[in-house]
Amino acid sequence: MNKKTQKTKIIFTIGPATESNEILKALINEGVDICRINMAHANHEWTASIVEKVRNVCNSVNRHIAIMMDIKGPEVRTGDVPETYNLEKNEIFYFTYGEGIGNSTSDGYRRVDVNYPDFYRDIAVGNTVLVDSGLIRLEVLSIDGTNVKCKVMIPGPLGNRRHINLPGVRVKLPSLTKKDQGDVDVGVLLNIDFFALSFVREPKDIHMLQSYLESKGSEAKVIAKIEDQQAITNLGGIIKAADGLMVARGDLGVECSFEELPSIQSKAIKISINETKPVIVATQMLESMIDSPMPTRAEISDIANAVREQADCIMLSGETTIGKYPVECVHTMNRIASHIESEESSHHAKLRTDIRLRLPKSKMLRSAAQLAVELDAAIVVFTRKGLFPLKLSSLRPQIPIYAFTDQDTLFRQLLLLRGIEPFYMDFVSDHEATIQKAFNTLIEKGWSTKGDPIVVVTKMYAGDELIDTTQIRTL
């Protein structure tokens, strides 16, 4: 692994293609930072075994990564059909509830159940129903009780349990389902570092999960996944409420006009950075590499764009769950991210000027970061709550930031932040001894060499008063 200067973090999703010890070891050595478990496709027994396996492999290679549990959230799906329906253009088709496996209506039209009892209440005549990521498009013609009569506008094959999108429709599903609660309970027992909540629509969805985690005694952070138009409307509030944001471009690209997606992504990244919240760009980043050892030129540009916009993380989904080339995917992301970052660093090393800094401590951190940039020095920061590294990361300085903490969970959570390299280390009562211990760690692990300039941000005693300080030091 050679990622000592790379700032963009990489998340991979674990699945059949990556659950062996051999592949996990290769991925960790290649430099992945976070392992994502998608609970839409995982049971509790498998999840527990995977978490144990990932942590065992981390111990064996002496490099630790964080674990993110992606919980399913509210979702509307079709039920089962006796055989795949090949829907035809202009065909009349019904969505029903509680009638069992799909067959025909009394009028002889084909139908399928939905899993949501209030489907007929939330939808209206003229609305669009998108099935299977928008591959099938229908228009609502009429509603009779629980039966929703539609006309097929874009035909296609309809199999069992296909996902339904309702663009512009406010669906009244609970933000945290019973299945989600069961998954979260398992995640809490396993000491998961992050929970990603799917289909977040408004800030209260985030507050609900945060309160639930707090009641369980969990220190996990909550990542909001934005996936529909309602989330875009409430984007600012969602970002403020959450501990981080995921731009989930799969459903988002179905729910919104696809030409708007780049602007939505840019807006989400900019607001997240301004609010000092980490942001993840996800979905189909290297989709072609599920079957191909090489990315398309468009995928290369997509990743480069996310890195240029200074997203904290880029994420792999199907590429590492069922793909043939999971390690090559991570290597590809590393190559692109490292190259783009090196270009940015050589062209301009200034801090972001669009970050609102209100508190004196925040302004002190900006001064420390600017000082480090001008000295071409690294920053060493000591933290127990993660606030200083979070603010330093949001400033996006083009220099290394080494964050030392004695909090095990916080150490792994810092792996999400762009440009932050965390170290777990016991602190001692003597502040200078702690600083020297950190310096020795950097030298021993090869992150710095003797004689390197370092800007240290830490607390020191001035008489009996504990104050924040910025120091210029030499290793």
C-alpha positions in Angstrom: 0.0 0.0 0.0 1.3 3.5 -0.9 -1.4 6.0 0.2 0.7 8.2 2.4 -0.3 11.4 0.6 -3.8 10.4 -0.7 -6.6 12.4 0.9 -9.7 10.9 -0.7 -11.0 7.9 1.3 -12.4 4.7 -0.3 -15.4 2.6 0.9 -16.0 -0.9 -0.5 -19.2 -2.9 -0.1 -18.6 -6.5 1.1 -20.3 -9.4 -0.6 -19.6 -12.9 -2.1 -16.7 -11.5 -4.2 -14.9 -10.1 -1.2 -15.7 -12.1 1.9 -12.7 -14.4 1.7 -9.7 -13.7 4.0 -7.5 -13.6 1.0 -9.4 -10.9 -0.9 -10.1 -8.9 2.3 -6.4 -8.9 3.1 -5.7 -7.6 -0.5 -8.3 -4.9 -0.2 -7.0 -3.7 3.2 -3.4 -3.7 1.9 -4.6 -1.8 -1.2 -5.9 0.9 1.1 -9.6 0.7 1.6 -10.8 2.8 4.6 -14.3 1.6 5.3 -16.2 -1.7 4.8 -19.9 -1.2 4.0 -22.4 -3.9 4.8 -25.7 -3.6 2.8 -28.5 -4.9 5.1 -30.8 -5.1 2.1 -29.0 -8.3 1.2 -27.6 -9.5 4.6 -29.0 -11.5 7.5 -27.9 -11.1 11.1 -25.8 -14.3 11.3 -23.8 -13.4 8.1 -23.3 -9.9 9.3 -21.9 -11.0 12.7 -19.5 -13.4 11.0 -18.4 -10.8 8.4 -17.7 -8.2 11.1 -15.6 -10.7 13.0 -13.7 -11.7 9.8 -12.9 -8.1 8.8 -11.6 -7.3 12.2 -9.5 -10.5 12.3 -7.9 -9.7 9.0 -7.2 -6.1 10.1 -5.4 -7.5 13.1 -3.4 -9.9 10.9 -2.2 -7.1 8.6 -1.9 -4.5 11.4 -4.1 -2.0 9.6 -7.6 -1.2 10.9 -10.6 0.0 8.9 -14.0 1.2 9.9 -17.4 -0.6 9.3 -20.5 1.0 8.0 -23.9 -0.7 8.2 -26.3 0.5 5.5 -29.8 -0.1 6.7 -32.6 -0.5 4.2 -34.9 2.2 5.3 -38.5 2.7 4.0 -39.0 1.1 0.6 -41.9 0.3 -1.7 -41.6 -3.0 -3.7 -43.7 -5.1 -5.8 -44.7 -8.6 -4.6 -44.3 -11.9 -6.4 -45.6 -12.8 -9.9 -46.2 -16.3 -11.1 -43.7 -15.8 -13.9 -41.9 -12.8 -15.3 -44.3 -10.4 -16.9 -43.2 -8.8 -20.2 -45.2 -5.6 -20.0 -46.1 -4.1 -23.3 -46.5 -0.4 -24.3 -49.9 1.0 -23.6 -50.9 -2.1 -21.6 -53.3 -1.5 -18.7 -51.7 -2.8 -15.5 -52.9 -2.8 -11.9 -51.0 -2.4 -8.6 -53.0 -4.0 -5.7 -52.6 -4.7 -2.0 -53.2 -7.8 0.0 -54.4 -10.0 -2.9 -51.5 -12.3 -2.9 -49.3 -13.5 -5.8 -49.9 -11.6 -9.0 -52.4 -13.0 -11.5 -55.3 -11.2 -13.2 -58.0 -8.8 -12.1 -61.7 -9.5 -12.7 -61.4 -7.5 -15.9 -58.6 -9.8 -17.1 -55.8 -7.3 -16.7 -52.5 -8.3 -15.2 -51.6 -7.1 -11.7 -49.1 -7.3 -8.9 -49.3 -6.5 -5.2 -47.2 -3.8 -3.5 -45.8 -4.1 0.0 -47.1 -0.8 1.2 -50.7 -0.6 2.4 -51.1 3.1 1.9 -49.8 3.1 -1.7 -53.2 3.9 -3.1 -53.6 6.8 -0.6 -50.3 8.5 -1.3 -50.5 8.3 -5.1 -52.7 10.4 -7.4 -54.1 10.2 -10.9 -51.4 11.4 -13.3 -48.5 10.4 -11.1 -45.6 8.4 -12.6 -44.7 4.9 -11.2 -41.2 3.8 -11.9 -40.3 0.1 -11.5 -36.9 -1.6 -11.3 -34.7 1.6 -11.3 -36.9 3.3 -13.9 -36.6 0.6 -16.5 -40.4 0.4 -16.5 -42.5 3.5 -16.5 -46.3 3.7 -15.9 -48.9 6.5 -15.5 -51.7 6.3 -13.0 -55.1 6.4 -14.7 -57.5 5.9 -11.8 -57.7 4.6 -8.2 -60.5 2.3 -7.0 -60.1 1.4 -3.4 -56.7 -0.2 -3.0 -56.5 -0.9 -6.8 -54.3 1.5 -8.8 -55.0 1.3 -12.5 -52.0 2.3 -14.7 -51.0 2.5 -18.3 -47.5 1.2 -19.4 -45.5 4.1 -20.9 -42.1 2.4 -21.1 -42.4 -1.5 -21.3 -40.1 -4.1 -19.9 -39.8 -7.4 -17.9 -41.3 -7.3 -14.4 -40.0 -10.0 -12.0 -40.5 -10.6 -8.3 -40.0 -7.9 -5.6 -38.9 -5.0 -7.9 -38.2 -1.6 -6.3 -40.7 1.2 -7.0 -39.9 4.9 -7.2 -42.6 7.5 -7.1 -41.1 10.8 -8.2 -42.5 13.8 -6.4 -44.8 11.7 -4.2 -44.6 12.2 -0.5 -44.6 8.6 0.8 -45.7 8.2 4.5 -43.6 5.2 5.3 -41.8 5.3 8.6 -38.1 6.4 8.4 -37.0 3.4 10.6 -38.9 0.2 9.9 -39.0 -2.8 12.3 -36.5 -4.6 10.1 -34.2 -1.6 10.4 -34.5 -1.6 14.2 -33.5 -5.2 14.3 -30.6 -4.6 12.1 -29.5 -1.5 14.1 -29.7 -3.6 17.3 -27.3 -6.1 15.9 -25.0 -3.3 14.7 -24.9 -1.8 18.2 -23.9 -5.2 19.7 -21.2 -5.5 17.0 -19.9 -1.9 17.8 -20.5 -0.7 14.2 -18.9 2.7 13.6 -21.4 4.2 11.1 -25.0 3.6 10.2 -26.2 4.8 6.8 -29.9 5.5 6.7 -31.6 5.0 3.4 -34.2 7.2 1.9 -33.8 10.1 4.3 -36.5 12.6 3.6 -36.2 15.3 6.3 -34.1 16.1 9.4 -36.4 14.3 11.8 -35.6 11.0 10.1 -32.0 11.5 11.2 -32.9 12.6 14.7 -35.0 9.5 15.2 -32.1 7.2 14.4 -29.7 9.2 16.5 -32.1 9.1 19.5 -32.5 5.3 19.0 -28.7 4.8 19.0 -28.3 7.0 22.0 -30.9 5.0 23.9 -28.8 1.9 23.1 -25.6 3.5 24.3 -24.0 3.5 20.8 -21.4 6.0 19.8 -22.0 5.3 16.1 -22.3 8.2 13.6 -25.3 8.5 11.3 -24.9 9.0 7.6 -27.9 10.3 5.7 -28.4 8.9 2.2 -30.2 11.3 -0.1 -32.2 9.4 -2.7 -35.3 11.3 -3.7 -36.8 14.8 -4.5 -38.0 15.4 -0.9 -34.4 14.9 0.4 -33.2 17.5 -2.1 -35.8 20.0 -0.9 -34.6 19.5 2.7 -30.9 19.1 1.8 -29.5 21.8 4.1 -31.5 20.7 7.1 -30.6 17.0 6.5 -26.9 17.8 6.3 -27.0 19.9 9.5 -28.8 17.0 11.4 -26.6 14.2 10.1 -23.0 13.2 10.9 -22.3 12.8 7.2 -24.0 12.6 3.8 -24.1 10.0 1.1 -25.0 11.1 -2.4 -26.7 7.8 -3.4 -26.9 8.4 -7.1 -28.8 5.2 -8.0 -32.3 6.0 -6.7 -31.5 9.7 -6.9 -30.9 9.5 -10.6 -34.3 7.7 -11.0 -36.3 10.1 -8.8 -34.8 13.3 -10.3 -34.2 14.3 -13.9 -30.9 12.7 -14.7 -29.5 16.0 -16.2 -29.9 17.5 -12.7 -27.8 14.9 -11.0 -24.3 16.5 -11.5 -25.7 19.8 -10.1 -27.3 18.0 -7.1 -24.0 16.2 -6.4 -22.0 19.5 -6.6 -24.5 21.2 -4.3 -24.5 18.4 -1.8 -20.7 18.3 -1.6 -20.4 22.1 -1.3 -23.0 22.4 1.5 -21.5 19.4 3.4 -18.0 20.9 3.4 -19.5 24.3 4.5 -21.3 22.6 7.3 -18.2 20.7 8.4 -19.8 17.3 7.5 -18.1 14.5 5.5 -19.7 13.6 2.2 -19.6 10.4 0.2 -20.2 10.0 -3.6 -21.7 6.6 -4.3 -23.2 4.3 -7.0 -21.9 3.1 -10.3 -18.5 4.7 -10.1 -16.9 1.7 -11.7 -19.9 -0.2 -12.8 -18.3 -1.6 -16.0 -15.5 -3.2 -13.8 -18.1 -5.7 -12.4 -17.2 -7.7 -15.6 -14.2 -5.8 -17.1 -10.7 -5.4 -15.7 -10.5 -1.9 -17.1 -12.8 1.2 -16.4 -14.5 3.2 -19.1 -13.2 6.6 -19.9 -16.5 8.1 -18.6 -16.0 6.3 -15.2 -12.5 7.7 -14.9 -13.8 11.2 -15.5 -16.6 10.6 -12.9 -14.2 9.6 -10.2 -11.9 12.5 -11.1 -14.8 14.9 -10.9 -15.7 13.7 -7.4 -12.1 14.1 -6.2 -11.8 17.5 -7.8 -15.0 18.6 -6.0 -13.2 17.4 -2.8 -15.6 14.7 -1.6 -14.4 12.9 1.5 -15.1 9.4 0.1 -15.8 7.6 -3.1 -17.7 4.3 -2.8 -17.8 0.9 -4.5 -21.1 -1.2 -4.4 -21.7 -4.0 -6.9 -18.1 -3.7 -8.1 -16.9 -5.3 -4.8 -20.0 -7.4 -3.9 -20.4 -9.5 -7.1 -17.7 -8.1 -9.4 -14.9 -10.1 -10.9 -12.2 -7.5 -10.2 -12.7 -6.0 -6.7 -9.1 -5.4 -5.8 -8.5 -3.9 -9.3 -11.4 -1.5 -8.6 -9.8 -0.2 -5.5 -6.4 0.1 -7.2 -8.1 2.0 -10.1 -9.7 4.5 -7.6 -6.4 5.0 -5.9 -4.6 5.8 -9.1 -7.2 8.3 -10.2 -7.6 10.0 -6.8 -3.8 10.2 -6.2 -3.2 11.7 -9.7 -6.0 14.3 -9.4 -4.9 15.3 -5.9 -1.3 15.8 -7.0 -2.5 18.1 -9.8 -4.6 20.1 -7.4 -1.7 20.3 -4.9 0.8 21.6 -7.5 -1.6 24.2 -8.9 -3.0 25.8 -5.7 -2.4 25.0 -2.1 -4.7 27.6 -0.6 -7.4 26.7 1.9 -11.1 26.9 1.1 -12.3 30.4 1.6 -16.1 29.5 1.5 -16.1 27.9 5.0 -17.9 29.9 7.6 -15.8 30.1 10.7 -17.7 31.6 13.7 -15.8 30.4 16.8 -12.3 31.6 17.9 -11.1 27.9 18.0 -12.1 27.4 14.4 -10.2 30.6 13.3 -7.2 29.3 15.2 -7.4 26.0 13.2 -7.5 27.9 10.0 -4.4 29.9 11.0 -2.7 26.6 11.9 -3.6 25.1 8.6 -2.4 28.2 6.6 0.8 28.2 8.6 1.4 24.5 7.7 0.7 25.2 4.0 3.2 28.1 3.9 5.9 26.0 5.8 5.1 22.9 3.7 4.6 21.1 7.0 2.3 18.4 8.3 -0.2 19.1 11.0 -0.4 17.0 14.2 -3.6 17.3 16.2 -4.7 15.5 19.4 -8.4 14.8 19.9 -10.9 13.0 22.1 -14.1 14.2 20.4 -13.0 14.6 16.8 -14.0 18.3 16.4 -10.5 19.6 15.5 -9.8 17.0 12.8 -13.3 17.6 11.4 -12.8 21.3 11.1 -9.3 20.9 9.7 -10.6 18.4 7.1 -13.3 20.8 6.0 -10.7 23.5 5.2 -9.1 21.0 2.7 -5.5 22.0 3.1 -3.1 20.3 0.7 -0.8 19.0 3.4 -0.9 15.9 5.6 -3.0 16.0 8.8 -2.2 13.4 11.5 -4.9 13.0 14.1 -4.0 11.2 17.4 -6.7 9.9 19.7 -6.9 7.5 22.6 -10.6 6.8 21.8 -10.9 3.5 19.9 -14.3 4.2 18.2 -13.3 7.8 17.3 -10.1 6.5 15.7 -12.1 4.4 13.2 -14.6 7.2 12.6 -11.8 9.6 11.6 -11.1 7.3 8.7 -14.1 8.9 6.9 -12.6 12.4 6.8 -10.8 13.6 3.7 -7.1 14.3 4.4 -7.1 12.9 7.9 -4.7 10.1 8.8 -5.8 8.9 12.3 -3.6 7.1 14.9 -4.7 5.3 18.0 -2.4 6.0 20.9 -2.6 6.2 24.6 -2.1 9.7 26.0 0.0 10.4 29.1 -0.6 13.1 31.6 2.5 15.1 30.5 1.6 17.0 27.3 5.1 17.2 26.0 5.6 13.5 26.5 2.4 12.8 24.5 3.7 15.0 21.7 7.0 13.3 21.6 5.3 9.9 21.6 3.3 11.0 18.6 6.4 12.2 16.8 8.1 8.8 17.4 5.1 7.0 16.0 5.2 9.1 12.8 9.0 8.3 12.4 8.7 4.6 13.3 5.7 4.0 10.9 7.4 6.0 8.0 4.9 8.8 7.8 7.6 11.5 8.5 11.4 11.7 8.9 13.6 13.5 11.4 14.0 17.1 10.5 10.5 17.5 9.0 8.6 20.7 10.1 5.4 20.0 12.0 2.6 22.3 13.1 1.1 21.0 16.4 -2.4 21.8 17.5 -2.9 20.8 21.1 -3.9 21.9 24.6 -1.1 23.0 27.0 -1.1 24.4 30.6 -0.4 28.1 31.0 0.0 28.2 34.8 -3.2 26.5 36.0 -5.2 27.2 32.9 -5.5 24.7 30.0 -5.4 26.6 26.7 -5.4 25.7 23.0 -2.1 26.2 21.3 -0.5 26.2 17.8 3.2 25.3 17.8 5.9 25.1 15.1 8.0 22.0 15.8 10.7 20.0 14.1 10.7 16.2 14.3 
